[in-house]
Amino acid sequence: MKILITGARGQVGTELVNQADHQVFDYGSKELDISDLDQLKVAVQHVNPHVIINAAAYTAVDKAETDQQLAYAVNSLGSKNLAQICKENNIPLLHISTDYIYDGEKKSPYNENDTPNPIGVYGASKLEGDEYIAQIWHKHIILRVSWVFGVHGNNFVKTMLRLAEQRDELSIVDDQFGAPTSAQAIAKVLLDIIETKQFNQPDFAWGLYNLQSDPGVSWFEFAREIFKQAQALGMIDKPMKLNAIPSSDFPTPVKRPANSKLDGNKLQQNFNISNADWQEDLQSMLIFINKQ
Ligand SMILES: NC(=O)c1ccc[n+]([C@@H]2O[C@H](COP(=O)([O-])OP(=O)(O)OC[C@H]3O[C@@H](n4cnc5c(N)ncnc54)[C@H](OP(=O)(O)O)[C@@H]3O)[C@@H](O)[C@H]2O)c1
């Protein structure tokens, strides 16, 4: 299968390129800007792909508040362009979305029937992109994921490891709950969907899916696990003192949802895809980094 991947140098994009056992045409942002319909047309004409996976996004949650135009250009217009071009060429589109389209008020995990209500520009721009795709082109999978980490790119795990070199004590927010999800697991789910027997058959279960990763934690609990594993692997020599603090003690330009745990039942029922296990994936990531 010929797969065209956009945003191919990001956390998930890189994993997709590494894992795909197909003919891959990978485009970073410098080679293909998804907000430019003409560039997309040229690439699609050149590759003539069987499927497009969009891993491109504007992902700077705080910066998006003051950089609205660019956030919407990438996350909303970019998604719209992709849906249009996929429709014109009858190409299935797999797209990644975010837990930040929810407001976090729900006490239990979010499923696909819950109403989105983003509390920041990033979430709002992503939601608009999701809505364009759903309206324009039925042959889509939108996979909503949360708290992405991995070997490639910047993320919370790497920040914690960097801080471990500089500090003995850290204060981490303990009242925002969700689930870390590895870029590796996200890439695998997308590729598993493409590889199902029914893929692109008339009865294929297109649509919106939430990817659940277990166990659900707060950022504080996530940090505690990172340091526990890093210490067990000998990556840090001294214990890190961690203080649990409320979000009000760590003000950010935009509020985060208090709960953004996702419910993966639909993914399990329709594709027999299990929930991700982030603790196991964290260990693989740390082992990989430790060897470098
Ligand atoms: N990161 C998270 O915690 C998180 C959480 C939930 C959902 N998600 C979603 O998961 C998906 C993958 O995220 P990620 O963590 O892999 O993000 P990432 O590491 O920031 O990668 C996104 C990639 O998109 C590229 N990009 C930006 N603007 C573009 C454009 N106009 N055209 C083409 N490419 C462009 C970026 O390139 P440059 O670096 O050159 O700009 C970057 O390589 C996104 O849809 C994101 O919204 C992420």
The ligand as an SDF file (V2000), in Angstrom:
LIG
                    3D

 48 52  0  0  0  0  0  0  0  0999 V2000
    1.5840   16.2990   21.7060 N   0  0  0  0  0  0  0  0  0  0  0  0
    0.5530   15.9630   22.4680 C   0  0  0  0  0  0  0  0  0  0  0  0
    0.6460   15.8950   23.6880 O   0  0  0  0  0  0  0  0  0  0  0  0
   -0.7690   15.6480   21.8240 C   0  0  0  0  0  0  0  0  0  0  0  0
   -1.8620   15.3550   22.6550 C   0  0  0  0  0  0  0  0  0  0  0  0
   -3.0750   15.0230   22.0690 C   0  0  0  0  0  0  0  0  0  0  0  0
   -3.1900   14.9850   20.7000 C   0  0  0  0  0  0  0  0  0  0  0  0
   -2.1180   15.2870   19.9150 N   0  0  0  0  0  0  0  0  0  0  0  0
   -2.2910   15.2520   18.4670 C   0  0  0  0  0  0  0  0  0  0  0  0
   -1.4780   14.2140   17.9610 O   0  0  0  0  0  0  0  0  0  0  0  0
   -1.0440   14.5490   16.6440 C   0  0  0  0  0  0  0  0  0  0  0  0
    0.4470   14.3790   16.5430 C   0  0  0  0  0  0  0  0  0  0  0  0
    1.0380   15.2240   17.5010 O   0  0  0  0  0  0  0  0  0  0  0  0
    2.5800   15.1920   17.8370 P   0  0  0  0  0  0  0  0  0  0  0  0
    2.7100   15.1340   19.3030 O   0  0  0  0  0  0  0  0  0  0  0  0
    3.2650   14.1860   16.9680 O   0  0  0  0  0  0  0  0  0  0  0  0
    2.9540   16.6690   17.3680 O   0  0  0  0  0  0  0  0  0  0  0  0
    4.3470   17.2780   16.9360 P   0  0  0  0  0  0  0  0  0  0  0  0
    5.4670   16.4640   17.4560 O   0  0  0  0  0  0  0  0  0  0  0  0
    4.2650   18.7260   17.2710 O   0  0  0  0  0  0  0  0  0  0  0  0
    4.3050   17.0820   15.3580 O   0  0  0  0  0  0  0  0  0  0  0  0
    3.4720   17.8200   14.5360 C   0  0  0  0  0  0  0  0  0  0  0  0
    4.2130   17.9970   13.2300 C   0  0  0  0  0  0  0  0  0  0  0  0
    3.3670   18.7620   12.3580 O   0  0  0  0  0  0  0  0  0  0  0  0
    4.2160   19.6160   11.6210 C   0  0  0  0  0  0  0  0  0  0  0  0
    3.4750   20.7690   11.0790 N   0  0  0  0  0  0  0  0  0  0  0  0
    3.1570   21.9260   11.6870 C   0  0  0  0  0  0  0  0  0  0  0  0
    2.5110   22.7330   10.8280 N   0  0  0  0  0  0  0  0  0  0  0  0
    2.4340   22.0570    9.6420 C   0  0  0  0  0  0  0  0  0  0  0  0
    1.8900   22.3570    8.3680 C   0  0  0  0  0  0  0  0  0  0  0  0
    1.2960   23.5390    8.1260 N   0  0  0  0  0  0  0  0  0  0  0  0
    1.9920   21.4530    7.3870 N   0  0  0  0  0  0  0  0  0  0  0  0
    2.6020   20.2550    7.6100 C   0  0  0  0  0  0  0  0  0  0  0  0
    3.1500   19.9190    8.7860 N   0  0  0  0  0  0  0  0  0  0  0  0
    3.0530   20.8090    9.7990 C   0  0  0  0  0  0  0  0  0  0  0  0
    5.2710   20.0520   12.6130 C   0  0  0  0  0  0  0  0  0  0  0  0
    6.3970   20.5020   11.9030 O   0  0  0  0  0  0  0  0  0  0  0  0
    7.2970   21.7170   12.5070 P   0  0  0  0  0  0  0  0  0  0  0  0
    7.8430   21.1990   13.7750 O   0  0  0  0  0  0  0  0  0  0  0  0
    8.3060   21.9320   11.4290 O   0  0  0  0  0  0  0  0  0  0  0  0
    6.3530   22.8590   12.6890 O   0  0  0  0  0  0  0  0  0  0  0  0
    5.5300   18.7630   13.3750 C   0  0  0  0  0  0  0  0  0  0  0  0
    6.5770   18.0200   12.8170 O   0  0  0  0  0  0  0  0  0  0  0  0
   -1.5480   15.9610   16.3880 C   0  0  0  0  0  0  0  0  0  0  0  0
   -2.7310   15.8870   15.6540 O   0  0  0  0  0  0  0  0  0  0  0  0
   -1.8370   16.5010   17.7670 C   0  0  0  0  0  0  0  0  0  0  0  0
   -2.8410   17.4930   17.7370 O   0  0  0  0  0  0  0  0  0  0  0  0
   -0.9100   15.5980   20.4470 C   0  0  0  0  0  0  0  0  0  0  0  0
  1  2  1  0
  2  3  2  0
  2  4  1  0
  4  5  1  0
  4 48  2  0
  5  6  2  0
  6  7  1  0
  7  8  2  0
  8  9  1  0
  8 48  1  0
  9 10  1  0
  9 46  1  0
 10 11  1  0
 11 12  1  0
 11 44  1  0
 12 13  1  0
 13 14  1  0
 14 15  2  0
 14 16  1  0
 14 17  1  0
 17 18  1  0
 18 19  2  0
 18 20  1  0
 18 21  1  0
 21 22  1  0
 22 23  1  0
 23 24  1  0
 23 42  1  0
 24 25  1  0
 25 26  1  0
 25 36  1  0
 26 27  1  0
 26 35  1  0
 27 28  2  0
 28 29  1  0
 29 30  1  0
 29 35  2  0
 30 31  1  0
 30 32  2  0
 32 33  1  0
 33 34  2  0
 34 35  1  0
 36 37  1  0
 36 42  1  0
 37 38  1  0
 38 39  2  0
 38 40  1  0
 38 41  1  0
 42 43  1  0
 44 45  1  0
 44 46  1  0
 46 47  1  0
M  CHG  2   8   1  16  -1
M  END
$$$$
